[in-house]
Amino acid sequence: MRRGILLAAAFFSGWMVSAGPSCLIAQAEQSNETTQAQSEVAVNVSAGEQTENFFAIPNPAEGRPEKLPYLLYTPKDYVAGQEVPVLLFLHGLGESGDGDFGKLSIHGPPKRIAKEGQSFPFVVVAPQSPKPGNSREEIVESWRASELMSLLDHIEQHLTIDQSRVYLSGLSMGGFGSWRLAAKHPERFAAVVPVCGGGKVEWAESLATVPIWAFHGLKDNVVKVEESEEMVRAIQRAGGDVKLTIYPDAGHDSWTETFANPEVYAWLLRHQRPAQ
């Protein structure tokens, strides 16, 4: 994995010999700040690999961070000018942080890429949520739609994305985030895969416009399976294209089997939003 924040080569060649320790530290800090600032307005792309990036959040809300860390994967054959789909992946509570990129590759597609060498025919964007408070409300609402939409806009500005094939998935806290984000912006997503999450049944009319495949473990004691069942029933009543897979022997970890299943990705890629 390549770091999105690198020291400039000029620092090593021009100052390593002549500057003292304090000057070296100051120069390094200045170089880091400059390079990080550049990474917040651009993207660090390395085809076939995951890179570490920061996104400067426009007009951050009070109490929210000014920047959003994220991993970015581009397919091995990615070429600027040729449109590719994109998957926005939202992690769970345990992977929250403020730039601890190692946490972001613990589960889901980022894990498949980083630890299993899996390649995908789409871009994967995996942001890191700041750690929320301890209440259920703070956890399930940790992912902010405005920040995520701004990040997607940022990615679409810098990469050649097929805007009719934007996909969304997340697990646990990210499962809640997926339901919520899709309900707020159903026009943006071609298909959604929420894993062991939940939402509000009053979102059903909005969610009925997006194909959804939800997953949950029957023995989940953290987020009860009823949370997914209630959402699916409400969307079905609203006439939506939705289905639910329940793993009879799984607890809260219903994501390992889900993201190891090639059919999940094939199902996503079969969906495309109609031309606007």
N, C-alpha and C positions, 0 to 999 in steps of 0.2 A: 504493500500500500504506500502510496506516495503522499508526502506531507504537502498541504496547501500553503504552508508558511515556510519559506526557505530564505536563508541568508544570501545576500547578493555576492556574486563571485568577486566583485571589486573589493569588497571588504577583506576577503582573505588575501588577495594579491597585493593590495596597497597598504594595509594597516598592520598586518600580522607581524611584520618585522619592526616597524618604526614606532608603533604606539605602545604605551605602557598599559598595565592591566586595567586601570580605571577608564582609559580611553577606549580600550577594547570592549569593555562592558557597555559603555555608553553607545559606541558605534553599533554594537550588536543589537541593543535594545531599539535604537532608532531604525535599523534595518528591518528588524522584526515588525515594528509598528507600520513601517511603510509597506512591506510586503503583505501584511495582514489586511491593511486598508485596501490594497489592490485586489486581494482575493474577495473582498466584500462587494466589489462592483463588477467582478468578472467571474469566470468559473475555471477551475483547474481540471482540464480534460486529459485523460490518458486512456486511449481506446483499449478495452478489455480489462481495465483495472478500476478499482475504487479509489477515489481521491478524497482528501479531507478539505472542506471548504467552510467559509463563514459567509452568511448573508446578512447585510445591514438592513434591519427591519425599518421600513418607512414609518415615521411618526409612531414609535412604539407607545403603547398604552402605559399609564402609570403603573409602576411595579413590575413591568415586563422587561426582559432584556433588550438591549439595543441590537444584538446580533443573534443569528440562529445558526448553530453549527449543523453541518449536514455532510453525509457521504454521498458521492456522486459516482455512479457506474455508467459507463458507455459501452455499447457492444464492440466486440473486436473489429467488426467491419464498419464501424461508424465513420461516415464521411460527411463533412459539412455540406449542406445543400441537398442531401438525401433524407427525406423525412423518416423518423423512427417513432414508435410508440414510447410512452413513458409510464412508469409505475411509481406512484407516491406511496411510500411505506411508513407507517406510524408505529413506533415501538411501544412497549409496555412501561409500567411504572419503574421497574428496576433499572431501566436503561436511561433514565433521565439524567441530565447534567448540563454543564456549560462549556463543553468542548472535550469531554472524555470520549474520544472517538472509538476507543477499544470497546466500550459498552455497546456501541451501535452495531457491531457485528456479532453480537451474542446470539441473536435469534433471526428468523425470517430470511428473506432473500439476501440481505447483507452477509449473514452467516454463510449461506450457500456459496456466495462469491468468494469471501475471504478465507474460509476454512475448508471448503470442499472443492474449490476450483471450478464451480459451476459458471457457465456462461449463459447469458440471456439475450434474446433478440430485441430487447428494449432497454431504454435508459431506466435506471433505478435511482430515485431520490429519497434519501432516508434522513430526515432532519432529527435533531435532538431537542426534546422539550425540556425547559427548565424544570427542576424538581418542584412538584406542587406541594401544597400543605397536606395535612393528614386526613382531612374530612373527605367523605365520598364525593361530595359536590366538587371540591377543588381538584380531585383526581380525575373524575370523568369529564370535567370541563377544561383540563389542562391544555389540550390542543386548541389553539385559537384559529378560527377560520380565516380571519383577515391576514394573519401572518403566513399561513400555509398558501393562501391564494397569491399573496405577493411573491412568495418563493417560487411557485409554479410559473408566474408571469416572468420572473427573473430567468428561470431555466429556459423558457420558451423564447426569450429574447436572445439568449446566447447559444442555444443549440437548435438544430433543425428538427423540431418536434411535430409529429402528426397530431394536430389538435383534435382530430376526430377519434383518437385512440389514446386517451388519457385515462389511466386506471388508478384505483385507490384500494389500499388494503392496510390493515393494522391489527394488532393483537392486544387483548386485555384493555389497558388504558387506551391503546391505539385502536382497539376495536370500537370502543365508545366514540373515539375521535372520528373514525371512519363513518359510522352511522350519522353523527352530527354534521360532519363536513358535507357528506353527500346530500343530506336533507337541506342544507343551506344553499348548496350550489349544484343541484342535480344536472343543470345544463352543461356542466364542465366535464362530467365523467361518463365514459362509455360503459363501465362495469365496475362493481365494487365487491370486495371480499372482506367482510368483517369477521374476525375470529375472537371468540369468547368475550364479546362485548354486549352492549345493549343501548337502548335509546328511549325515545318517547313515542308512544303510539300515535300521537297527533301529527307526527312527521310523515305518516303513511302516504298521504296524497302526494307529497313531494317525492318521496322515495319510490313511488309506484312508476315513475318515469325512467328509472334506472335499473338495468339488470343487476341482481344481487344474488350472491351465493354465500350464505353464512355458515359458520362452523362452530361447534361447541362440544364440550365433553359432558357426558351424562352425569358424571360424578364430580363435577366442578363445584367446590365448596367456597370458592372466592367470588366468582360471578356465576350465579345460578343459571342453569340451562333455560329456565323459564324466561330469562331476559331476551334471549334470541328467539324463543318460540313466540313470545308476545309480539315482537316486532314483525316476524314473518307472517303471523296470522293477520295482523292489521294491514300489512301491505297486500296480502292476498285478497282481503276484502275490498281493498281499493283498486283491484284489478292489475296489480303489478306483476312483473316477471321476477319471482323470488323463489329460492329453494334453500333448505337447511339440511346440512349433514351433521348428525349427532354420533359421536364416537362412544359406544356403550361402555367401554372400559377406561376412558380417559378422564382425568381430573381437570385441573385448570390448564395444563399443557395440552391444548388441542392444536397448537400451532406447529409443533415439530412434524406431525404427520401431514398436516395441511400443506406446508410449504415444501415438503419433500415430494409432493404428488405432482407429476408433470401435467396431469389433466387440469389442475387449477390454472396453470399458466396458459394452456391451450384454450381453456374456456374463456379466459380474459381476452386473448387475442382474436377470438371469433367475434368479438363485439366491437362495433364501430358506431359512433354517433352519426346521425344523418347530417348531410351538408347543411350549413346554416344559410 
